[in-house]
């Protein structure tokens, strides 16, 4: 079969849906939802409400926290456990490190 016939012949539904999801950004949105759920499980529901996930840049997840005491708790005592949990549960996101900063979390 020639390559022109491959391009114009019937395609499997899974291939078509994969292309559609990629074109519409669904994979990125799904990865974000997966990350937010994994974050909530990693830090606990009550503490996740005191945080807001930022973006991931070069493998570094930025997290805004409501106050400095929580920042210190996460950064000094829980960062490695949180990273391990996120790496195991948020497989759609590549996270090498977490950067915490104090800021407003109200506009979640």
LONU-401320 format. One record per atom (N, C-alpha, C, O, CB): z, y negated, x negated; residue in one letter. Coordinates in steps of 0.05 Angstrom, whole numbers, padded with zeros to 5 digits, always signed. Each point is the difference from the previous one (the first is absolute). Glycine has a CB too. Layout:
<pts>
ZYXA ...
</pts>
This chain:
<pts>
+00000+00023-00017X +00000-00023+00017X +00000-00025-00018X +00015-00001-00019X +00009+00026+00056X -00040-00044-00031X -00002-00024-00016X +00023-00019+00006X +00013+00002+00020X -00063+00002-00022X +00054-00023-00016X +00022-00018+00003X -00004-00019+00024X +00019-00009+00013X -00010+00011-00062X -00035-00008+00056X -00005-00017+00023X +00007+00014+00026X +00009-00013+00019X -00046-00010-00045X +00033+00049+00026X +00008+00015+00024X +00030+00002+00003X +00011-00001+00022X -00053+00028-00026X +00056-00026-00019X +00029+00001+00001X +00011-00026+00012X +00019+00001+00016X -00018+00029-00056X -00012-00053+00033X +00010-00025+00010X -00006-00005+00029X +00015-00013+00014X -00022-00005-00059X -00016+00029+00055X -00008-00005+00027X +00006+00023+00019X -00005-00003+00024X -00030-00027-00042X +00045+00052+00008X +00005+00023+00017X +00027-00003+00014X +00014-00020-00004X -00042+00049-00026X +00036-00009+00045X +00026-00001+00014X +00023-00001-00020X -00002+00013-00021X -00019+00011+00060X +00042-00038-00032X +00024-00001-00016X +00023+00012+00015X +00001+00000+00024X -00018-00042-00048X +00036+00051+00009X +00024+00011+00013X +00017-00022+00011X +00002-00022-00012X -00003+00062-00019X +00014-00035+00053X +00017-00020+00013X +00022-00011-00018X +00006-00023-00001X -00016+00045+00045X +00022-00004-00060X +00021-00008-00018X -00010-00021-00021X +00015-00018-00006X +00006+00063+00012X -00046-00041-00015X -00011-00019-00019X -00005-00028+00013X +00005-00021-00012X -00027+00059-00012X +00013-00037+00049X -00006-00025+00014X +00027-00015+00005X +00001-00024-00004X -00042+00046+00026X +00061-00007-00013X +00026-00013+00005X +00013-00011-00025X +00011-00022+00000X -00005+00053+00038X -00009-00017-00060X +00011-00010-00026X -00014-00026-00007X +00014-00019-00008X -00005+00066-00007X -00035-00048+00018X -00015-00025-00006X +00009-00023+00018X +00003-00022-00008X -00042+00050-00008X +00043-00021+00042X +00008-00020+00019X +00028-00011-00006X +00004-00024+00000X -00033+00046+00035X +00047-00004-00041X +00028-00009-00006X +00000-00017-00025X +00015-00020-00001X +00003+00061+00022X -00034-00034-00041X -00001-00015-00025X -00012-00028+00006X +00010-00020-00010X -00015+00063-00017X -00015-00044+00043X -00013-00025+00006X +00018-00018+00016X -00001-00025-00003X -00043+00048+00002X +00060-00012+00018X +00018-00016+00017X +00027-00005-00012X +00016-00015+00011X -00040+00034+00027X +00030-00007-00061X +00025-00005-00013X +00023+00016+00011X +00024-00006-00005X -00040-00039-00005X +00010+00065+00026X +00022+00016+00012X +00017+00015-00021X +00024+00003+00004X -00053+00003+00036X +00016+00003-00061X +00016+00014-00021X +00021-00019-00012X +00022+00009-00005X -00062+00020-00005X +00032-00054+00006X +00019-00019-00012X +00023-00005+00020X +00024-00002-00008X -00061-00019-00019X +00031+00018+00053X +00020-00005+00020X +00018+00024+00003X +00025-00003+00003X -00056-00028+00021X +00020+00054-00025X +00016+00025+00002X +00018+00003-00024X +00023+00008+00003X -00060+00013+00024X +00027-00028-00050X +00017+00002-00025X +00023-00020+00002X +00022+00006-00009X -00062+00008-00018X +00035-00038+00038X +00021-00020+00004X +00021+00010+00019X +00024-00002-00005X -00057-00034-00005X +00025+00047+00033X +00019+00011+00019X +00016+00023-00012X +00024+00002+00004X -00055-00014+00033X +00017+00029-00053X +00014+00022-00013X +00021-00010-00020X +00022+00010-00002X -00064+00018+00007X +00035-00049-00020X +00018-00012-00019X +00024-00013+00014X +00023+00004-00009X -00061-00013-00022X +00034-00005+00053X +00022-00012+00014X +00019+00021+00012X +00024-00003-00001X -00054-00036+00012X +00019+00061-00001X +00017+00022+00010X +00015+00013-00022X +00024+00006+00002X -00056+00001+00035X +00019-00003-00060X +00013+00012-00023X +00022-00018-00011X +00022+00009-00007X -00064+00015-00004X +00037-00050+00011X +00020-00019-00009X +00025+00001+00018X +00023+00001-00009X -00059-00031-00009X +00032+00030+00044X +00022+00001+00019X +00017+00026-00004X +00024-00002+00001X -00052-00025+00031X +00015+00049-00036X +00014+00025-00005X +00015-00001-00027X +00022+00011-00003X -00056+00014+00031X +00022-00037-00048X +00011-00001-00027X +00025-00017-00002X +00020+00007-00014X -00065+00000-00004X +00046-00029+00032X +00022-00019-00002X +00018+00001+00024X +00022-00012+00000X -00050-00017-00029X +00020+00042+00050X +00015+00001+00025X -00009-00022+00020X -00008-00022-00009X +00047+00041-00016X -00038-00012+00050X -00010-00018+00021X +00014-00027+00000X -00014-00021+00002X +00003+00061+00025X +00037-00040-00030X +00015-00026+00002X -00007-00018-00024X -00003-00024+00003X +00040+00047+00022X -00039-00011-00049X -00007-00017-00023X -00029-00008-00001X -00008-00020-00012X +00045+00042-00013X -00054-00005+00036X -00029-00007+00000X -00005-00026+00017X -00019-00014-00005X +00007+00063-00001X +00030-00054+00025X -00003-00024+00017X +00007-00025-00016X -00006-00022+00008X +00017+00049+00032X +00002-00023-00063X +00008-00023-00017X -00021-00003-00023X +00005-00015-00019X +00043+00023+00030X -00071+00005-00008X -00020-00002-00021X -00028-00005+00013X -00003+00004+00024X +00030+00027-00053X -00045-00039+00013X -00028-00003+00008X -00018+00009-00023X +00002-00010-00022X +00009-00028+00054X -00028+00057-00027X -00018+00010-00020X -00022-00020-00005X -00012-00011+00018X +00022+00058-00006X -00015-00053-00038X -00022-00016-00008X -00024+00018-00007X -00003+00021+00011X +00034-00058-00027X -00047+00028-00001X -00023+00015-00008X +00005+00018-00024X +00022-00001-00012X -00050-00035+00030X +00008+00052-00025X +00001+00016-00024X -00022-00011-00018X -00023-00001+00007X +00040+00043+00018X -00008-00050-00048X -00019-00010-00020X +00004+00014-00026X +00022+00000-00012X -00023-00045+00034X -00020+00058-00032X +00000+00016-00024X +00023+00020+00000X +00013+00005-00020X -00033-00043-00004X +00025+00050+00047X +00020+00021+00003X +00028-00010+00004X +00019+00016+00001X -00048+00011-00029X +00033-00053+00030X +00027-00012+00004X +00002-00010+00028X -00014-00018+00009X +00017+00005-00058X +00016+00025+00064X +00006-00008+00027X +00020-00023+00000X +00021+00002-00013X -00030+00045+00030X +00003-00069-00004X +00018-00022+00003X +00015+00003+00026X -00012+00004+00021X -00018-00034-00049X +00056+00027+00026X +00017+00002+00024X +00018-00025+00002X +00014-00006-00019X -00014+00057+00017X -00001-00065+00024X +00017-00023+00005X +00025+00011+00013X -00001+00015+00020X -00038-00048-00015X +00062+00024-00014X +00026+00009+00011X +00015-00025+00010X -00004-00022-00010X +00006+00062-00021X +00015-00036+00051X +00014-00022+00013X +00020-00015-00017X +00004-00024+00003X -00011+00049+00039X +00020-00011-00060X +00021-00013-00016X +00003+00014-00028X -00009+00022-00004X +00033-00036+00046X -00011-00001-00060X +00001+00009-00028X +00017+00025-00003X -00005+00016-00019X -00001-00063+00005X +00026+00052+00031X +00016+00024-00003X -00017+00025+00005X +00003+00020-00014X +00038-00046+00029X -00058+00024+00005X -00018+00023+00006X -00020+00003-00023X -00007+00023-00007X +00013-00030+00057X -00016-00015-00061X -00018+00002-00022X +00013+00015-00023X -00013+00018-00012X -00009-00061+00026X +00046+00036-00021X +00014+00013-00022X +00005+00029+00005X -00003+00017-00018X +00024-00061+00007X -00014+00050+00036X +00005+00028+00007X -00025+00017-00003X +00001+00022-00012X +00034-00037+00044X -00057+00005-00022X -00025+00015-00003X -00009+00002-00029X -00006+00021-00010X -00007-00037+00056X +00013-00007-00060X -00011-00001-00027X +00017+00015-00020X -00011+00015-00017X -00009-00059+00028X +00046+00042-00009X +00018+00012-00020X +00007+00029+00006X +00003+00016-00018X +00015-00061+00010X -00016+00052+00034X +00011+00027+00006X -00019+00018+00014X +00003+00025-00002X +00040-00047+00005X -00063+00012+00012X -00015+00018+00017X -00030+00000-00006X -00015+00015+00013X +00049-00023+00021X -00043-00009-00052X -00029-00003-00005X -00014+00027-00006X -00021+00005+00012X +00031-00051-00028X +00001+00062-00002X -00013+00025-00008X -00002+00019+00024X -00020+00014+00003X +00036-00020-00050X +00005+00008+00062X +00000+00018+00024X -00020-00010+00021X -00013+00017+00012X +00061-00005-00021X -00049-00038+00013X -00019-00011+00019X -00029+00006-00010X -00017+00008+00016X +00050-00044-00002X -00038+00031-00039X -00026+00006-00011X -00008+00029+00004X -00023+00006+00008X +00030-00043-00042X +00011+00055+00028X -00006+00028+00003X -00006+00007+00029X -00019+00015+00006X +00049-00005-00045X -00015-00021+00057X -00004+00004+00029X -00028-00010+00008X -00014+00013+00015X +00064-00015-00007X -00056-00023-00016X -00026-00012+00008X -00023+00016-00012X -00020+00004+00014X +00042-00049-00011X -00020+00053-00027X -00021+00016-00013X -00005+00026+00015X -00023+00010+00001X +00034-00031-00045X +00010+00033+00054X -00002+00025+00015X -00011-00003+00028X -00013+00018+00010X +00049-00001-00038X -00029-00039+00041X -00007-00004+00028X -00024-00018+00005X -00014+00004+00020X +00062+00004-00010X -00052-00028-00026X -00022-00019+00004X -00022+00007-00019X -00007-00015-00018X +00039-00022+00032X -00045+00060-00009X -00020+00010-00018X -00026-00017+00000X -00016+00002-00018X +00035+00043+00025X -00022-00062+00013X -00023-00018+00002X +00002-00024-00017X -00019-00016-00002X +00012+00032+00047X +00030-00020-00058X +00005-00024-00017X +00009+00009-00027X +00017+00018-00003X -00005-00045+00043X -00023+00015-00061X +00008+00006-00027X +00021-00021-00008X -00006-00023-00003X -00039+00044-00009X +00070-00011+00008X +00022-00018-00007X +00013+00009-00026X +00011+00022-00001X -00003-00033+00050X -00009-00006-00069X +00012+00006-00026X +00027-00014-00003X +00017+00010-00015X -00063-00005-00005X +00049-00027+00034X +00025-00016-00003X +00005-00016+00025X -00018-00003+00017X +00012+00001-00067X +00030-00009+00053X +00007-00018+00022X +00012-00025-00012X +00016+00001-00018X -00008+00038+00050X -00017-00061-00021X +00010-00027-00008X +00014-00011+00025X -00013-00003+00021X -00023-00005-00057X +00062+00002+00033X +00015-00012+00023X +00003-00030-00005X +00003-00009-00022X +00021+00053+00029X -00024-00058+00015X +00006-00029-00001X +00013-00008+00026X -00005+00011+00022X -00034-00020-00053X +00056-00011+00030X +00014-00011+00023X -00018-00019+00015X -00014-00017-00013X +00059+00023-00011X -00045-00004+00050X -00017-00018+00016X +00005+00005+00030X +00017+00016+00007X -00051-00018-00044X +00018-00011+00053X +00001+00003+00029X -00013+00026+00009X -00022+00006-00009X +00023-00057+00014X +00013+00066+00011X -00011+00024+00011X -00004-00001+00031X -00006+00020+00013X +00028+00005-00050X -00019-00049+00048X -00001-00004+00029X -00027+00003+00012X -00003+00007+00023X +00041-00037-00029X -00060+00024-00009X -00027+00000+00011X -00013+00027-00004X -00024+00001-00005X +00021-00049-00004X +00017+00070+00013X -00010+00027-00003X -00020+00004+00022X -00011+00021+00002X +00052-00004-00023X 
</pts>
